[in-house]
């Protein structure tokens, strides 16, 4: 936008007091350009303006051609020589093309020409090209005095109606002919120098619609996450609330029967909060958890160490989503008994070095099944069905150790691309030392399993570096162009029948 135009508007206002119509005052300047200048001046309260609009007729390209060269009927008349011999129809078509038919029809109607055998001859000694005269009037004033003429010219596609927008302008409350550059951003340099005190800040236009954003795109992680959610829902699971990213060490470790000297509680493995550093309190059953750690119970001798309440109150960014399962199982214990299946998919945090396969922030997919008849066999059968629904059918289970599950199993799948067994998850039966303090009955058994969201997403979308999937190095075009996730699912019932596996109920 030119400052010259804004200055010219101010000078004209200063000289004349107002501008009745910018179309007349600034002819040749586009209305969009004038509007931009007026909006800028209005934001400084230098001017006030209102919109004027009018409908005018303008010539179409065909109308302009007939204004320059004469109407089609006049062109045909002029091409017909005087005398009885005239000109043949074929000669007119060769000379004028399609115009010949249009011009002849109008010429016949005006009784300027007539057909004599195969020739066209003149009827009138001279003519007045009224169409050209009408077009000249429309071009000069944008209107025509006769409505029937306008109707005819429009029908012949010689004129069209346009809306002309212009503005009337008056002085604003802060009118002056001086243009002062307004500041659009408050910068560190302005704060340090004090320039913000004397400068003039440009007002924000909160009514402006701005540039329309492009359509959003689902991240590949979210596509795979939604596929996992649908599998869980198909299998009758309820989704757990996972909005507490900060947990006390009590819920994150102690309720899971993780000893307070465990390496997972070290600073190099866990993010501890600085402010606030401690939880305000612990749940009512904290002494039961303390006794299980110190003395054991439910068939266990415990860890035989002095359990510290202060250590349990330390706040951390959750290192896994299993604390969510503890909250839900504790709540389930307060209700009348019912079998239950829960799942969660959300972010967890580990103080790990970032490389091609590890992040300090990632997603964990977790599921728990609570029932009086749950067993390790039930868990294996369930995992077979669950992973088959994702298109993973060749599984192996390897014994492992987890503080809060016994027995525990790592889950492996044969990867055709890598031609080797790849770990895809962890699982096990929750220990009584974990379940009983939460309030669950001794007959209730709980199986749990977890896997990563990032690893299957990397395999599904062919990403070999996790930093290209999450973080500031993500290529946005990759997110926009990747297709929807569709896992190669199979029905659970068919799997059970083909493998002859029964789940205990």
N, C-alpha and C positions, 0 to 999 in steps of 0.2 A: 504494500500500500504506500503510495507516494505522499510524503509530507507536503509536497507542493500543492496537492489537491486540498488537503486539510487547511493549509494556510490560505488558499484562495477562497474557500468557503467562509472562513473567519473574516477575511477582508471584505467580502461581499456583504456579509451580515453587518459588519461595522459601518459600511457605507449606506446600506439600504434599510437596515433594521430587521428585515426578514427576507426569506427566499420563498416565493410562492410556489415555484415548480422547478425542481432541479433539471427536469428535461429541457426546459427553455434556457435556464441559466448556464448549464454545462452540457450543451449539445455535443454529441460525439463521444461522450464518456459513458461507459457501460454502467447500467444501474447497479450491478453487483459491486463495482469499484466504488461508486458513490456511497453505497450502503456501508461498506467497510470503513470508509473514512468517517461517516456519521456515527457509527457505533463506537469508534475510537474516541471521537470528540465527546460523545454522550457519556462515556465512562468517566470523563474528567469534568462532567457537568458544564461543559462549555457551550453545548447546543442541546436543543430538544427538537425532535422531528416526528412527523406523522407520514404515513404511507398514502400515496395517491395511486390509483390504478384506473386505466381506461382501456376499452377495446377498440382496436383500429384494424383496418383492412390493409393488407400488403399484397404485393404481386408474387405469384408463384414463379418459378423459373420459366414455365410455359407462357405465363402472362407477360413476363419481362421480354421474352423473345418476340411476342406479337406487338409489344409496344415499340421495340427497336426496329422491326422489319415489316410492320403492318399486320393486320389480322389475317388469318388464313384465307378468309373469303376475299379480302382485298388482294392478297398475293395471287390467288387464282385468277381474279378478274384482270389484274394487270398482265398476267401471262397469256391471256386470250387476245390475239390480234384483232383489229377492227375488220369488218367485212364479213361476208357470208361464209368464207372458207373456214375461219376459226382455227381450232387446234384439236387434234384427236385426244380422246381419253387416255390412250396408251402413252402419248407424249407427255401429258400432264402427270401421270403416275411415275413415269421415268424421271421427271424433273423434280417432283415434290414428294414422292413416296406416299406414306399414309396421310400426309397433310392434304393431298389432292382430294381424297374422299370427304374430309372434314370441311374443306373450303368450298367444294362443289355444293354440298348440302346446304350450307348457309347462303351461298350465292344464289342457288335456285329459290330459296325461301325469300330472299330480298329482291328477287326478280332482276338480278344484275346480269345473269347468264341463263342460257337454255341449251338443251341438247338438240342437235340437228344431225340425225343419223348417228354416225360414230364420232361426230365432232361436237365440241362445245363452242358456241358463238355468243357474242355480247348481245344483251338486250338493252342495257342502259348506256347512254352516251358518256356519262361520267358518274362517279359515285362519291359518297362521303363515308370515310371509314369511322363509323360511330363507335365501334368496339375500341379502336385505338384512342379515341377521344375520351371514352369512359375510363380506360385504363390510366390515362394521363391524370384525370381528376382524382382517381383513387390514390395514385402514387403521391400526388401533391398534398392531399389533405388527410388521407387515411380513411375517408368516408366517401359516400356518393349520395347525391340528393334524391335519387329514385330507388326505392326498395326493390322494384321488379328487375332493374338493371343489376343491382347487387346480387339478387337471387340467380340471375342468368349467368353472370360472370363466375359465381361460386360453382354453379352446376357444371360449367365448362372447365373447372379447375384452373381458372386464370387468376383468382385471388383467394386469400385465406385470412382468417381472423387471428390476430395476435393480441396478447395482453401486454400493455405497456405499464411498467411500474416506475414511479418517480416519487419524490418526497418534497414536502413543504418543511422549511427549517426556520426555527426561531432561536433567539439567544437563550443560553442556559444561565443558571444561577451563578456560575463561576466563569462567565464569559470574559475572554480577553483574546487579543490577536497574537499573543505569545505562545509558542509551542514549547512545552517542557517535556523532555524525555522521561517517561515513567519507568520505575524499576519493576521488573516482573518477578524477580527472585530475591529473597533475602539471603545473602551469601556471608560466609565467614569473614571475608575481607571487609564487607560493609559493617559488620558488627564490631570488628577490631578497630576500624578507623573512625567509627561514629557517623559514617555517611548516612546511615539509616534514619538519623534524627532529622536531617534537613531534606532528604530526598522525598519524592512522591511515589508511593507504591500504587501500582495499577490494580484496580478493583477486579475481583473475580466475577465472572459472569456465570452464576449458578444455573441460569436458565438455558445455557447453551447445551445442545445435545452432544456436541463433540463428534469425533470420528467413530463411526460404527465399528465395534471390534469384530475380528474374524471369529468364526465359529470355534468353539472349544473342541479339544481332542482328549480322549481318555488315554492315560498313560498305560503302557503295556502291563505294569504291575497291577493297575486297577482292573484291567481286563481279565487277567488270570485270577485276581482276587475274587471277582464276581463269579467266575466259573467255579471256584472252590466253594463259595457261599451257596451256590445253587446245588452243588453236590451234597453239602451238609443238610440243606433244607429238604432235599429229596429223601434223605435217610432219617428224617424226623428229629434233627437237632434244633435246639434253641440257641440264638446268638447271645453271648454274654456282653455286658457293657464294659467297654475298655477305655473310658475317657480319663482314667487316673494314670497319668504318665509318671507321677511322683508317688512313691510308696515308702513306707517306713521299712527299715531292715527287718522288723518283726514279721510283716506280711511277705516281704520279698525273699527272706531267708529262714527266719526262725520257725514259722508255721510249716515250712517245707522240710523241717528236720535237718536243715543245713547248719552244722556247728559254727559257732562264732569265730573259730580259728580257721575256718575254711579259706583256701586261697581266693575263692571267688569274691570274698569281702575285701580284698586288698585294693588299694588305690589304683594299682596298675590294671585292674580288671573291671572296676565299677566306678561310675560317676557319683560322687557324694555331693549333696548340696551344701553350700556355704552359708546362705542366708535365705530362709531359716534352715538351721542345721539339724534340728531335732523335732520330732513329732510331739504334739502336746500331750498325748496320752496313748495308752494301749487298750485293746479290748478286754472285756471282763475275764476271758479265759487265759490270760497271759501267764498266770501262775501254773496252770496245767501244762502249758508249753515249756515253761522253765523246768518243772519237775521231770518231764520226759527227757529233756536235754541233760539234766544233771544226774538223775537217778534211773531213768528208763521207765518202762511200763509196757503193758500189753504184749509181754513176752520179750521185751528188749531190756538191756542193761544200761541204755543211754550212752552218752559220751563221757560221763564222769569228769566234768569240769565245772567251775563256778560260772554260772550263766549271769551276764550283766544286763540289767535293764537299760542302762545308758546306751549300750551297744545296739540294743534292739530298737531304740528310738531314733537312731540316725536315719536321716532321709536320703533316698537314692533315686536316681532315674532308673525305673524298673529294668532289670537285666533280662527278664523273660515275662511272658504273660501268665505264667502259672499262678502268681498272686491273685489274678482275676479269678482263676478257678477256685482258689481258697476262699475268697469272699463269697462266691456263689454257692460252694458246698456248705459253708457255714450257715448261709441263709436257708439252704435246702434242709439242713438238719433241724431247723426250727419249725418246719412244716410237717404235716402228716406224711408218712412214708409214701413215696412214689418213685418208680424207675425214672431216670432222667438222662438226657444226652445234651451236652452243651459244647459250643465251639466259640472261638474268638480268632480274629485276624487283625493284628495291629502292630505298631512299632515298639521296639525294645532297644536298649542302649547298652553297649559294652565299650569299655575303654581299651580298644584294640587299635593296632597300627593299620592304617588303610592301605590296601593293595588291590590287586586285580580281582581277588575273590572275597575280600573282607571289608566291611564298613563298620564305623562306630555306631551307626544307626541303621537298623534293618527291620524286617517284618518277621513275625513268628505266627505260624498257623498252629492252633492248638485245639484238641478235642478231648473231652472227658465223658466217660460213660459210667453211671452209678446204678448198680442193681445188686440184689442179694445173691444172684446166681452167676455173677461175673467171674471169669477165670482167665488164665493166660491163653487157653485154647479159644475162648470166645474172642479175646482181643486179636489173636492171629487171624481168625476167620473174618472178623470185621475189617481188619486192615487189608486183607486180600480183596474184599469187595470194594472198599474205599478207593484203593489205588487202581483197581480195574476200571472204575468209573472215570479215572483220569487217563486211561489208555496204558497203564503200567501193569503188566501181568506177571512178569518174571521176578519174584521176590525171594529174598533170603533174610533170615533173622539171626543176629549174632548177640550172644549174651554180653552185657556191659554193666557198668556200675553208675547208678545215680543215687544221691543221698536220700531222695524221697520216694523212690520206687524200688520194689523188690518182689519178683524178679524184674530185670530191665533188659530191653532188647534194642539194638540198633537195627534199622531197616535198610536193606540194600536192594538195588535193582540193577539188572543187567542193561548196560547202555550200549546199543548197537554201534553208535558213532564212535565212542571211545574204546569199544571192544573190551570192556572191563566192568566189574561190579562197582557201583557208585552209591555212597551213603545218601539216602534221601530223607531220613527221619529218625526219631528216637521214640521209645515207648516203654511202657511198663505198668505194673500194678502198684498203686499208691500204698505206702507202708501204713500199718496201723498207728505208728508213732505220729504220723501226720494227720490221719483221718479222725481218730478218736478225740483228740483235743478240740477239733472243729465241731464236735457234737454229734457226729454220725454214729449210728448204731453199729455194734460189733459185727452184725450179719451183713451190713452193706459193704460191698466191695466196689472199688472205683478203678477203672483202667484209664490211662491217659496216653496221649501221643502228640508229637509235635514235629513240624517240619518247617523249612524256610519257604518264603514266598519268592525271594529273589532267584534262587537256583533254578526252579522249574521255569520261571519267566525267561531267564537267560537261555535255557535250552530251547524253549518254545520259539523264541524270536531270534535265535542265533547270535546272541551277544556274548562275547568272550571276556569282556572286562566290565565288572560290576559298576565301575565309575562312569561308564558310558550309559548306564541305566538309571543311576541315581546321583544327584549332585549337580554342581555348577558346570560340569563338562558335558552334560546331556545335550545331544543334538536335537533341537526342537523339530526339525524336519523328519527325524526318525519317529517321533511320537505321532506326527501328523500322518505319516504314510503307512504305518504298520496296520495290518488288517485286524479284524476282530479275532479274539481268541476262541477257538472251538476245539475242546479236547475230544479225543477219540473215545467216547464213552461206551460202556456196555451195561446192560441191565444187571442189577445185583442178583436177581433170582436165577438168571441163566448161569451166572458164575457159580452159585451154590450148587445148582444141579449138575454142572459139568465137573465140579471138583468133589461132589458128594460130601460137602461139609455142612455140619449142623451147628447153629449157635445156641448155646444154652440160654433159656429164658427164665 
